[in-house]
Amino acid sequence: MESDWAAQNLQTIRTLMERASTYRRALAPIMLTVGCIGLGASLLGWTLKINAVQSFILYWLIVAVIACVVAFVLVRRQAIQAREAVWSPPARRVVQAAAPALTIGFIASVGLLLLLPRMLPDPKGLDKVIGTIWLPLAWVMLYGCAMHAAGFFLPRGMKILGWIFIFGGGLLFLGGVPKLPDGMYAHAVMGIFFGLLHQAYGVYLYMTEQKDVAT
């Protein structure tokens, strides 16, 4: 039984290594699209002044669901074009690696949605600090952990990007509470990390894939 499990894992690792360039090419449009969603959502959220704690959390949870659905549609389309199964062993490995950190972020978000109303009215504004400053930074760092974990089965740059999320969110957390207008800081954090960084990584993947083809 153990030998079968080891053989299956070895085959999965070999498949992932053999398809590294394919995955890099497939990830580029996904990252660019998700980045556009993140940046657009941050600008829309700031424009509409979605600054209330519960509204902010719910808004970004909806954006996350939309981004996941769009990413899945892109992955499914690519799998159909390549005549491969969507839920393949390599895909399962990636999802299993990223799932714990993403699950923690989801549970924390839902928990705050349920608990924060009990803190109101809050004259010290602790609810805003938790919901629109600390929580977005926690999302950033947990997402970085998920990307780093998934990076063991994906192109090398994924782990580096994961560390950028982790250190970037950590440095902002250590920087304390900024003195900025309501909502500006929170939406800016989401737009920079989940928008611009995704787009930058998508461009990087596209450029390195083009370079590999040229050589």
N, C-alpha and C positions, 0 to 999 in steps of 0.2 A: 504493500500500500504506500509506504513512504517512498519507495523507488519510483512509483508512478507519479506521485506528487512532485518529486524532484525533477523528473523528466519533463513534466508539464511546465514547471517553472522555467527550466532551461530552454525549452522550446519557445516559451513566451519571450524570454529575454533575447534570444536569437532573432525572433521576428521583429522585435522592437529595434534592435540594432540594424537589421537589414533595411528597415523602412524609415530610418532616421530622416533621410532627405525627403521622403514622401510626406512624413508628418510635419516637417518644417514648412513645406510648400502648402500643406493643408491648413496649418495653423495661421498662416499669414492673413488670409481673408477673414478668419474668425476674430483674430485680435484687432484688426482694423475696424471691423463692424462693431464689435463690442466697445471698442474705444470711442467710436462715433456716438453710440448710445449713451455711454457714460458722460462724455463731454456735453452732448446735447441735453441730457437730463439735468446736469448741474446748471447749465445756463437757463433752462426752463424753470427749474426750481427757484433760482435766484430772482428771475424776472417775475414769477408769480408770487414771490415772497412766502414760500412755504417754509416758515421759520418756527412755527409751533412744534414743540418736541414730538408729540405723537404724530402730527401730520408729516414731519420730516422723516421719522422712522418708517412710517407706513409707505410714504412716497418712494423711498429708496428700496424698500422690500419689493414693491411692485416693479420698479426698474430692474432689480436683480432677476426677478422671475422672467421679465420680458427678455433680458439679455440671455438668460439660460435657454429659453425657448428658441430664440433666434440662432444661438450657437448650435443647439441640437439639430435644427433644420439644416444648417450648413453642413454639419457632420454627416447627417443622413444623406444629403444630396451627394456629398463626396463619396460616401460608401457605396451608394447605388451606381455612380459613375465608374467606380473601381471594381464593381461587382464583388463587394465584400460585405460581411455581416456588420451591422452597426454595433451590436453588443458582443464584440469579439473578446477573446482573452486579454489582449493588450489594452483594450478599452476598459475592461473591468479592473485591471491593475491600476490604471490611471485614476479612475473614479474612487476605488477603494483607498488609494493613497491620499487623495484630496478631501475625502468625505469628513474625517473627524474634525478638522479645523473649521470647515464650512458649517458643519452641524453646530459647533459651539457658537459661532457667530449668529446663526439663525435662532438658537435657543435664547441667547442673550437679548436679541432684538425683541422677540415675542415676550420675554419676561419683562423687559422694560416697558413695553406697550401696556402690559397689565398692571405693573407696579407703580409707574410714575404718577398716574392720576391720584393715588393715595397720598402723594407728597404735596399736592396742591391744597391751598396756596403756599408757595415757597418763597418767602421774602428774600432769601439769600440767593435765589436763582440756581440752587444746586441741581434742580431738574434739568435746566438748560445746559449746564456744564456736563452732566452725565450723558444726556441724550443727543446733544448736537456738537460736542467736542470730544469727549472720551470715547463714546461709542463709535463714531466714524474712524477714529484712530485705531480702535480695537478691530474694526472691520478690515482696515488696511493691513494690520500686522497678521491677523488670522488668515487673510487671503494670501499674504506672502508665505505663510507656513504651508498652506495648501499647494501653492505653486511650486515651492521648493520640494515638497514631497512628490508631487506629480513629475517634477523635473528628473527624477531618477529613471523615468520611463519615456522621457521626451527629449527633444534637443537640449543641449547643454545650457543654452541661454536662459531657459526657463528657471533653472535654479538661481542664476545670477539675478534675474528679475525678481524672484521671490525674496532674495536678500535685500534688494533695493526697497521693496515694500516694507519689509520688517524694520530695517534701519531707518528708513524715512519716517514711518509712523512712530517709531521709538523716539527719534530726535524731536519730533513735533510734540510728543507727549511730555518729554523732559523740558520742553520750552515753556510749559505752563499754559495758562489761559490767556489767549490773545485779546487785545482791546480793539475789536473790530465790530462793525454793525451786525445786528442779529442775522444769522443765516449765512452771512458772507463767508465766514471762515469754513463752516461745515460744507457748504456746496463747493467751495474752492478746493478743499481737500479731496472731495469725491471726484471732481472734474479732473484734477491733476493726476491722481493715482489711477482711478478707474477709467479715465478718458485718455489723457495725453500719454501716459506710460504704456497703455495698451496699444495705442496708435504707433508709438515709437518702436515698440517691440515688433509690431506687425511689419513696419517698414524695414526693420533690421532683418527679419526673417525673409522678406521678399528680396532684399539686396543680397543676402548671403546665398539664397537659392539661385539667384541669377548668376552669381559668381561661380557657384559649383557647376552650373550648366555650361558656362563659358570655358571653364578649365577642363 
